[in-house]
Amino acid sequence: MNRMKPEKKRVFLACVVMAALLVVVGILRMNAVNSAKKQAERTSNTMIAEYAKKQEDLLLTVAVIRGDEMEAAVYTKDGALVSQASSAVSAALTGEVPAGNTDGNDAGDIFTRQYEIGSLTKTFVGALFAKYASEGRLSLTDPVSSYVDFSGRYDPTILELLTHTSAYEDYRTNGFIQMAKYRLNKNPYRGISSERVPVFMRRFSTGMTAPYEYSFSNFGYAVLGNVIEAVEGRPFKEVMEEYIRTELQLPDTAFQTEPSIEKAWKWNEDDAFLPAAGLSSDISDLAAYVRLYFEDRIDEGRLLSITGAKNAGGSSKAALGWGVRPDGVVGHGGETSHYSAQILFDSQKKTAVIVLSNRTESNQITVPELAEQIYLEQFGE
């Protein structure tokens, strides 16, 4: 029997490997082409259908806003449209939806259905700090040590905390336990009281040199909660809910210390991370909230001022709780174990899209992706 010489055997094996690699590359390239084609053919309707596919008990609320006019719809399993309505934002906020202006089942409930909004809470914190700055109660460039006694060497400014450029990491507490709780659909931040924040601050030191790069930090907003308590001399939750109710005039936006919606995270009254992700809201309140930015009714637009904002990677900016894109579109999202939310708006064009869901990622589609597609179709150039 003839045996293949070692040199020929090596050449043969190399050819086999090369052929296999070419097949793999070809498959990957074909998949990439198909994926790009699929992406190009996507519409908001096809994305909603895919997102909702086989999703039992799904509630997905979508609102498109032009000035004071809002169109809202609710989708359930497999993308079934079960409710839709159009209304002036002001009418939806007060529950005065005009008769004959609804279609489907329980259409009036569209505007009051509650969802957790997660990190969108941060934008309300930013709004409150804009108020403080406009009233001269503080400066956004003040160091935290002016308000919180933590006896630490690292002393970020309020603006650095608001724009996620403080060098603080995301948790700054016990990341392993928090991640385990999140995986079990529990609130990973509950039970960490605001009194503990100075302890974690004292332990922190950075080897980096200012200015610091953008790094999303829930802990930074826990610190801001302590600053608010120092400014007001009372608990953060009390201050923020009063501000939302009386000044922003949003009646249905509050913290879930006694959850009224299914599978919501429960919070303690003194939890440090309430400023980072504690609020729940509905479409009518969030639409009215966005309109405040349209009309510059809060501090003459300082909330969205690029002045003092920091780079957030690429050409985007981080303002007071919001992200600001080069095309002028402003946005932020939020997520808990079971809920996801996204707002995109342009204060100059007075346009907005709000998406709220009782799911996070579904069938490899996220709520932020849905919102982007809807905004593109409705308002894109």
C-alpha positions in Angstrom: 0.0 0.0 0.0 1.3 3.4 -1.0 1.6 5.8 1.8 1.3 9.6 1.3 4.6 11.3 1.9 4.7 13.7 5.0 5.2 16.7 2.7 2.2 15.8 0.5 0.2 15.0 3.6 0.9 18.4 5.0 -0.1 20.0 1.7 -3.3 18.0 1.5 -4.3 18.9 5.1 -3.5 22.6 4.4 -5.7 22.4 1.3 -8.5 20.8 3.4 -8.2 23.5 6.1 -8.2 26.2 3.4 -11.2 24.8 1.7 -13.1 24.6 5.0 -12.2 28.2 5.8 -13.4 29.3 2.4 -16.7 27.5 3.1 -17.0 29.1 6.5 -16.2 32.6 5.1 -18.7 32.1 2.3 -21.4 31.1 4.8 -20.6 34.1 7.1 -20.6 36.5 4.1 -24.0 35.1 2.9 -25.4 35.4 6.4 -24.1 39.0 6.6 -25.7 39.8 3.2 -29.0 38.3 4.3 -28.9 40.1 7.6 -28.2 43.4 5.9 -31.0 42.8 3.5 -33.3 41.9 6.3 -32.3 45.0 8.1 -33.0 47.1 5.0 -36.4 45.6 4.7 -37.4 46.2 8.3 -40.3 48.4 9.1 -41.7 49.3 12.5 -44.7 47.0 11.8 -42.5 44.0 11.0 -40.3 44.8 14.1 -43.3 45.0 16.4 -44.6 41.7 15.0 -41.2 40.1 15.6 -40.8 41.6 19.0 -44.3 40.5 20.0 -44.0 37.0 18.5 -45.3 34.4 21.0 -45.0 36.9 23.9 -47.8 36.0 26.2 -49.2 38.9 28.3 -47.2 41.4 26.3 -48.2 45.1 26.6 -46.4 47.4 24.2 -47.5 51.1 24.1 -46.3 53.4 21.4 -46.9 57.1 21.1 -46.0 59.5 18.3 -46.2 63.2 19.2 -46.3 66.2 16.9 -46.6 69.4 18.9 -49.6 68.9 21.2 -51.1 66.1 19.1 -50.5 62.5 20.1 -51.3 59.2 18.5 -51.0 56.2 20.8 -51.5 52.4 20.3 -51.2 49.3 22.4 -50.0 45.9 21.0 -50.1 42.5 22.5 -49.0 39.0 21.6 -47.9 38.5 18.0 -48.2 42.2 17.4 -52.0 42.3 17.7 -53.2 46.0 17.8 -55.8 46.0 20.6 -56.2 49.8 21.3 -55.4 53.0 19.6 -56.4 56.6 20.2 -55.4 60.1 19.2 -55.6 63.1 21.5 -54.2 66.4 22.5 -51.4 65.8 25.0 -53.1 68.1 27.5 -56.4 66.2 27.1 -54.8 62.8 27.6 -53.0 64.1 30.8 -56.3 65.2 32.3 -58.3 62.2 31.0 -60.5 64.4 28.8 -60.1 62.3 25.6 -62.7 63.5 23.1 -65.6 61.1 22.5 -65.3 59.2 19.2 -61.5 59.6 19.3 -60.7 56.0 20.2 -60.8 52.7 18.5 -60.4 49.1 19.9 -60.7 47.6 23.4 -60.1 49.8 26.5 -58.7 52.6 24.4 -59.1 55.1 27.2 -56.7 53.0 29.3 -53.9 53.7 26.8 -53.0 56.9 28.5 -53.0 55.7 32.1 -51.4 52.2 31.8 -48.4 52.2 34.1 -44.9 51.0 33.3 -41.6 51.1 35.1 -39.3 53.6 33.3 -35.9 52.6 34.9 -33.1 55.0 34.0 -35.5 57.6 32.5 -35.7 58.6 36.2 -32.3 60.2 35.7 -33.8 62.8 33.4 -36.1 64.0 36.2 -33.1 64.3 38.5 -31.4 66.4 35.8 -34.5 68.6 35.6 -34.5 69.2 39.3 -30.8 70.2 39.3 -31.5 72.6 36.4 -34.1 74.2 38.6 -31.6 74.5 41.5 -29.0 76.1 39.3 -31.4 78.6 37.8 -32.5 79.6 41.3 -28.9 80.0 42.4 -29.2 77.3 45.1 -26.1 75.6 43.7 -23.8 75.6 40.7 -23.4 72.5 38.5 -19.6 72.9 38.9 -19.8 72.6 42.7 -17.8 69.7 44.1 -19.9 67.0 45.9 -18.1 67.7 49.1 -19.9 71.0 49.4 -23.1 69.0 50.1 -22.1 65.5 51.2 -19.6 64.8 54.0 -17.8 61.7 53.0 -14.2 62.4 54.0 -12.8 61.1 50.7 -10.0 62.3 48.5 -11.9 62.0 45.2 -14.4 64.8 44.8 -16.4 64.9 41.6 -18.6 67.8 40.5 -22.4 67.8 40.2 -22.1 68.2 36.4 -19.7 65.2 36.2 -22.2 63.1 38.0 -25.2 64.2 35.9 -23.3 63.5 32.6 -21.7 60.2 33.6 -18.2 61.6 33.5 -17.3 61.3 37.1 -15.1 58.1 36.8 -17.5 56.3 39.2 -18.3 52.8 38.1 -21.8 51.5 37.5 -22.4 50.0 40.9 -19.7 50.8 43.5 -21.4 48.5 45.9 -21.6 44.7 45.7 -21.8 43.9 42.0 -22.0 40.1 42.3 -25.0 40.1 44.6 -26.7 42.8 42.6 -26.3 40.9 39.3 -27.6 37.7 41.0 -30.7 39.6 42.1 -31.2 41.0 38.7 -31.0 37.6 37.1 -33.7 36.4 39.6 -35.9 39.4 38.5 -35.4 41.1 41.8 -34.5 44.7 42.4 -30.7 44.7 42.7 -30.7 48.1 44.5 -33.3 47.6 47.1 -31.9 47.7 50.7 -28.9 49.9 50.0 -29.9 53.0 52.0 -28.8 56.5 51.2 -26.9 56.6 54.4 -24.5 54.0 52.9 -23.5 56.2 49.9 -20.8 58.3 51.7 -19.2 55.0 52.8 -18.9 53.8 49.2 -17.7 57.3 48.2 -15.0 57.3 50.8 -13.6 53.9 49.5 -13.3 55.2 46.0 -10.2 56.5 44.5 -9.2 56.9 40.8 -5.9 56.4 39.1 -7.2 58.3 36.1 -6.7 62.0 35.4 -9.5 64.4 34.8 -11.3 65.1 32.5 -12.8 61.6 32.7 -14.4 59.7 29.8 -18.1 58.9 29.7 -19.0 55.8 31.8 -22.6 55.1 32.6 -23.0 55.1 36.4 -26.1 54.4 38.5 -24.0 55.1 41.6 -23.3 58.6 40.4 -27.1 59.3 40.6 -27.2 57.7 44.1 -24.7 60.4 45.1 -26.9 63.0 43.5 -29.8 61.8 45.6 -27.7 62.6 48.7 -26.9 66.1 47.3 -30.6 66.7 46.9 -31.3 65.6 50.5 -28.6 68.0 51.6 -30.0 70.9 49.6 -33.6 70.3 50.8 -33.0 68.9 54.3 -35.5 66.1 53.7 -35.7 62.7 52.0 -35.1 62.4 48.3 -38.3 60.6 47.5 -40.4 63.2 49.2 -38.6 66.0 47.3 -38.8 64.4 43.9 -42.4 63.3 44.1 -43.4 66.8 45.2 -41.4 68.4 42.3 -43.0 66.0 39.8 -46.5 66.5 41.1 -46.6 70.3 41.7 -44.1 71.8 39.3 -44.0 69.4 36.4 -47.7 68.7 37.0 -47.4 65.0 36.2 -50.0 63.1 38.4 -49.2 59.5 37.5 -45.4 59.5 37.8 -44.1 58.2 41.2 -41.8 55.7 42.9 -42.9 52.1 43.4 -42.4 51.6 47.2 -45.8 49.8 47.1 -45.9 48.4 43.6 -49.2 48.9 41.8 -48.1 47.3 38.6 -47.4 43.6 37.9 -43.8 42.4 38.5 -42.5 45.9 39.3 -39.4 46.3 41.4 -40.2 47.1 45.0 -38.3 49.9 46.6 -37.7 51.1 50.2 -38.4 54.7 51.1 -34.7 55.5 51.7 -33.1 53.4 49.0 -30.0 55.2 47.6 -30.7 54.2 44.0 -34.2 55.6 43.7 -32.7 58.6 41.7 -31.2 56.1 39.2 -34.1 53.9 38.3 -37.1 54.2 40.7 -39.9 55.9 38.8 -43.0 54.5 37.0 -45.1 56.5 34.7 -47.6 56.3 31.8 -47.8 57.6 28.2 -49.8 60.7 29.1 -47.4 61.9 31.8 -44.3 61.2 29.6 -45.9 63.0 26.6 -46.6 66.0 28.8 -43.1 65.8 30.2 -41.6 65.9 26.7 -43.8 68.9 25.8 -42.2 70.9 28.6 -38.9 70.6 26.6 -40.7 71.6 23.4 -41.9 74.8 25.0 -38.8 75.5 27.1 -41.0 75.9 30.1 -38.5 74.6 32.5 -35.6 77.0 33.1 -35.8 78.4 29.5 -34.4 75.3 28.0 -31.3 74.9 30.1 -32.2 71.2 30.6 -31.1 70.4 27.1 -28.3 73.0 26.8 -25.2 71.6 25.1 -23.2 74.2 27.1 -21.4 72.2 29.8 -22.4 68.9 28.4 -19.8 66.2 28.1 -18.8 63.8 25.3 -20.6 60.5 25.5 -18.7 58.6 23.0 -18.5 59.4 19.3 -20.1 62.7 18.5 -23.0 62.4 21.0 -23.2 64.5 24.1 -24.4 63.8 27.6 -26.6 66.6 29.0 -28.4 66.7 32.3 -29.7 63.2 32.3 -30.3 63.1 28.5 -28.2 62.0 25.6 -28.0 64.5 22.7 -27.1 63.3 19.2 -25.4 65.4 16.4 -28.7 65.6 14.5 -30.4 67.3 17.5 -32.4 64.3 18.6 -32.5 63.9 22.3 -33.2 60.6 24.1 -32.9 58.3 26.9 -34.1 54.8 27.8 -34.7 52.8 30.9 -34.9 49.1 31.8 -35.8 47.0 34.8 -36.2 43.2 35.0 -39.5 43.2 33.2 -40.0 46.7 31.8 -38.3 48.8 29.1 -38.9 52.4 28.0 -37.4 54.8 25.4 -38.0 58.4 24.6 -36.7 60.2 21.5 -37.5 63.8 20.7 -36.5 67.0 18.9 -37.4 70.1 20.8 -37.0 72.3 17.7 -39.3 70.3 15.5 -41.6 69.5 18.4 -41.6 65.8 17.5 -41.3 62.7 19.8 -41.7 59.0 20.0 -42.3 57.2 23.3 -42.2 53.4 23.6 -43.1 51.5 26.8 -43.1 47.7 27.2 -43.5 45.1 29.9 -40.7 43.2 28.3 -37.0 44.0 27.9 -35.3 42.4 24.8 -37.6 40.1 22.9 -36.7 37.9 20.0 -33.4 39.8 19.7 -35.2 43.2 19.3 -35.0 45.9 21.9 -37.3 48.8 22.8 -34.6 51.4 21.8 -34.4 49.7 18.4 -38.2 49.9 18.0 -38.2 53.6 19.0 -35.4 54.4 16.5 -37.2 52.7 13.7 -40.5 54.4 14.4 -38.8 57.8 14.8 -37.0 57.3 11.5 -40.2 56.4 9.7 -42.2 59.3 11.2 -39.7 62.1 11.3 -36.5 61.0 9.5 -35.1 63.1 6.6 
